[in-house]
Amino acid sequence: MTSIVPEANERLGIALRILSTLAFAIMAACIKALGDTVPLGQVVFFRSAVALLPLIGFLWWCGEWPQGLSTRRPVGHVIRCSLGAAAMFTSFATIRLLPLAEATMLSYLAPVILALLGWAMLKERFDARRALGVALGVSGGIAFTAPALTGALPDIGLIGVLLGIATAVLTAFALVQVRKLTLAGESAGAIAFWFAIVSALGGLATVPWGWALPDTTAALLLIATGVAGGLAHIFMTLSFRHAGAAALVPFEYLSVLWAAALGFVLFTEVPGLAFLLAAPLILAGAYSAKPARLK
């Protein structure tokens, strides 16, 4: 029997998905506000360690703590967590170097790359729709990176663009591994928990390279980064319990709008021509490259 999500629940699911995109944007804004006052590894540690608190509370509320953390695929988790932690480092570095909207927009290259990886590694379908998505995404990537590659941007802009692309590639590989773990029966709670643990350990491993003693403002921003990141994942998970994926996917792209708004209000960032040209192509490509069942 096909179950139909009640309208009230669907509205709640959409509201939760919107809150999730806003929470991710707030997390990025906190990272941007920290600037270079706190080393990158320290930011990664606080983002992951603090996020464990709401995550553990959520797992307990769902009845998955601690029994839901057991795994039969430890190697798979190590691969997924390593890729995800590396993506977190490059993502936070991208946010430091590029305007918020541009850093967020580059992350939407991940679904485009995932379409190719899913076909090559998981034998998923690669039909005309997905081919169109890849073509749009690549076109948008070229439109956005061309100014940097031709020297029209300062070196720091080129580094930021390259780190953003690296983040998308790492994220796509991590998502392939998430799909493998999910198909093997691993729970979403276990995947999220072990990712947070490994990322926190990765950030902690940078202590020998020097951490900073944050002032009150920086400490609050570090805590807010973790809380916002943790809540974003929880809101996203809850949204899929109340609404179908087809109803939620369009709201996923609000992240770019939130980032543009926060970047303008908090950091006086105004999107450039390259962003305005590339964003529609990349977002359309990300949407087209998604599996049909997620639309």
C-alpha positions in Angstrom: 0.0 0.0 0.0 1.3 3.4 -0.9 1.3 5.8 2.1 0.4 9.4 1.5 2.0 12.1 3.8 -0.7 14.2 5.3 -0.7 17.9 4.2 0.0 19.2 7.7 3.0 16.9 8.0 4.2 17.9 4.6 4.1 21.5 5.6 6.0 20.7 8.8 8.6 18.8 6.7 9.1 21.7 4.4 9.5 24.1 7.4 12.1 21.8 8.9 14.0 21.6 5.6 14.0 25.4 5.3 15.3 25.6 8.9 18.0 23.1 8.0 19.2 25.3 5.1 19.2 28.3 7.4 21.1 26.5 10.1 23.8 25.5 7.6 24.0 29.1 6.4 24.4 30.4 10.0 27.1 27.8 10.6 29.0 29.1 7.5 28.5 32.7 8.6 30.0 31.8 12.0 33.0 30.3 10.3 33.4 33.3 8.1 33.2 35.6 11.2 35.9 33.8 12.9 38.3 34.6 10.1 41.9 33.7 10.8 41.6 34.3 14.5 41.2 30.5 15.2 43.2 27.8 13.3 41.2 25.7 10.8 41.7 22.5 12.7 40.4 24.0 15.9 37.2 25.1 14.0 36.7 21.6 12.7 37.1 20.2 16.2 34.5 22.5 17.7 32.1 22.1 14.8 32.2 18.3 15.2 32.5 17.9 19.0 29.8 20.4 19.9 27.5 19.0 17.3 27.7 15.6 19.1 25.6 17.0 21.9 22.4 17.7 20.0 23.1 14.6 17.9 23.3 12.3 20.9 20.2 13.9 22.3 18.4 13.2 19.0 19.5 9.6 18.9 18.4 9.0 22.4 15.0 10.6 21.6 14.7 8.3 18.6 15.6 5.2 20.7 18.8 4.6 18.8 21.3 5.4 21.7 23.5 3.6 22.1 22.4 0.4 20.4 22.0 2.1 17.0 25.7 2.9 16.8 26.8 -0.6 16.2 28.3 -1.4 12.8 29.2 -4.3 10.7 31.1 -2.1 8.2 33.9 -0.4 10.2 36.2 -0.1 7.2 33.4 1.5 5.2 32.8 4.0 8.0 36.6 4.8 8.1 36.6 5.6 4.4 33.4 7.7 4.6 34.6 9.6 7.7 38.0 10.3 6.2 36.5 11.7 3.0 34.0 13.7 4.9 36.5 15.1 7.4 38.8 16.1 4.5 35.8 17.8 2.8 35.1 19.7 6.0 38.6 21.1 6.1 38.5 22.2 2.5 35.0 23.5 2.9 35.8 25.7 5.9 39.0 27.0 4.1 36.8 27.9 1.1 34.4 29.8 3.3 37.4 31.8 4.6 38.7 32.7 1.2 35.5 33.3 -0.9 32.2 35.2 -0.3 29.6 33.0 1.5 27.3 32.8 -1.5 30.1 31.7 -3.8 31.5 29.1 -1.4 28.0 27.7 -0.9 27.3 27.6 -4.6 30.4 25.6 -5.4 29.3 22.9 -3.0 26.4 22.2 -5.4 28.9 20.7 -7.9 28.9 17.7 -5.6 25.6 16.2 -6.9 26.8 16.7 -10.5 30.0 14.8 -9.7 28.0 12.2 -7.8 26.0 11.4 -10.9 29.1 10.4 -12.7 30.5 8.5 -9.7 27.2 6.7 -9.1 27.3 5.5 -12.7 31.0 4.5 -12.6 31.2 3.0 -9.1 27.6 1.9 -8.2 26.3 1.0 -11.7 23.5 3.5 -11.4 21.6 4.8 -14.4 23.1 7.6 -16.4 20.3 8.8 -18.6 19.8 11.9 -20.7 18.5 13.8 -17.7 21.6 13.2 -15.7 23.8 13.9 -18.7 22.1 17.2 -19.0 22.7 17.9 -15.3 26.4 17.1 -15.6 26.6 19.3 -18.7 24.9 22.2 -16.9 27.0 21.8 -13.8 30.3 21.7 -15.8 29.2 24.7 -17.8 28.5 26.6 -14.5 31.8 25.5 -13.1 33.7 26.8 -16.1 31.8 30.1 -16.0 32.7 30.6 -12.4 36.3 29.5 -12.5 37.2 31.2 -15.8 38.0 34.6 -14.1 40.2 32.9 -11.6 42.1 30.7 -14.1 42.6 33.7 -16.4 44.2 35.8 -13.7 41.2 38.1 -13.3 41.0 37.2 -9.6 43.7 37.5 -7.0 45.6 34.4 -6.1 43.6 34.0 -2.9 40.5 33.8 -5.1 42.0 31.1 -7.3 42.9 29.1 -4.2 39.4 29.5 -2.8 37.8 28.3 -6.1 40.2 25.3 -6.3 39.4 24.4 -2.6 35.7 24.7 -3.4 36.0 22.3 -6.3 38.0 19.9 -4.1 35.3 20.1 -1.5 32.7 19.1 -4.1 34.8 16.1 -5.3 35.5 14.9 -1.8 31.8 15.3 -0.8 30.7 13.3 -3.9 33.1 10.4 -3.0 31.9 10.6 0.6 28.3 10.4 -0.6 29.1 7.3 -2.7 30.4 5.7 0.5 27.3 6.7 2.4 25.1 5.0 -0.3 27.2 1.9 0.0 26.8 1.9 3.8 23.1 2.5 3.6 22.6 -0.3 1.1 24.5 -2.5 3.5 22.0 -1.8 6.2 23.9 0.8 8.3 21.7 3.3 10.1 21.7 7.1 9.4 22.4 7.7 13.1 25.5 5.5 13.1 26.8 7.2 9.9 26.3 10.7 11.4 27.7 9.8 14.8 30.9 8.2 13.6 31.5 11.0 11.1 31.3 13.6 13.9 33.7 11.5 16.0 36.3 11.1 13.3 36.1 14.7 12.2 36.5 15.9 15.8 39.6 13.6 16.1 40.9 15.0 12.9 40.6 18.5 14.2 42.1 17.5 17.5 45.1 16.1 15.6 46.1 19.6 14.6 46.9 20.7 18.1 50.7 20.2 17.6 50.5 22.9 14.9 49.1 25.4 17.4 45.7 26.3 18.6 44.5 29.7 19.8 43.0 30.7 23.1 39.7 32.2 21.8 38.3 35.4 23.4 34.7 35.4 24.4 33.4 36.3 21.0 35.4 33.7 19.2 34.4 31.0 21.8 30.7 31.8 21.3 31.2 31.6 17.5 32.9 28.2 17.8 30.1 26.9 20.0 27.5 28.4 17.6 29.2 26.7 14.7 28.8 23.3 16.3 25.2 23.9 17.5 24.1 25.2 14.1 25.8 22.3 12.2 24.3 19.7 14.6 20.8 21.2 14.4 21.0 21.5 10.6 21.5 17.7 10.3 18.7 17.0 12.8 16.2 19.3 11.0 17.1 17.7 7.7 16.6 14.2 9.1 13.3 15.1 10.7 12.1 16.8 7.5 12.2 13.5 5.6 10.0 11.9 8.3 7.2 14.4 7.6 7.4 15.0 3.9 8.4 13.2 0.7 11.7 13.9 -1.0 9.9 15.3 -4.0 8.4 18.1 -1.9 11.6 18.9 -0.1 14.3 18.9 -2.8 13.4 22.4 -4.2 13.9 24.0 -0.8 17.4 22.6 -0.5 18.7 25.3 -2.8 17.6 28.0 -0.4 21.1 27.6 1.1 22.6 29.8 -1.6 20.0 32.5 -1.0 20.6 32.4 2.8 24.3 32.6 2.2 24.0 35.6 -0.2 21.7 37.4 2.3 24.0 36.8 5.3 27.1 37.6 3.3 25.5 40.9 2.3 24.2 41.9 5.7 27.1 40.7 7.8 30.1 41.0 5.5 28.9 43.5 2.8 29.6 40.9 0.2 28.0 41.5 -3.2 27.9 38.6 -5.7 29.9 39.2 -8.8 29.0 38.6 -12.5 30.7 35.2 -12.5 28.5 34.1 -9.6 25.3 35.4 -11.3 26.2 33.5 -14.5 27.3 30.3 -12.9 24.7 29.9 -10.1 21.7 29.1 -12.3 23.7 26.6 -14.3 25.2 24.8 -11.3 21.9 24.7 -9.4 20.0 23.5 -12.4 22.7 20.9 -13.0 22.5 19.8 -9.4 18.7 19.4 -9.6 18.8 17.5 -12.9 21.6 15.2 -11.8 19.7 14.0 -8.7 17.9 10.6 -9.0 14.4 11.0 -10.3 12.9 9.5 -7.1 14.4 12.5 -5.1 12.5 15.1 -7.1 
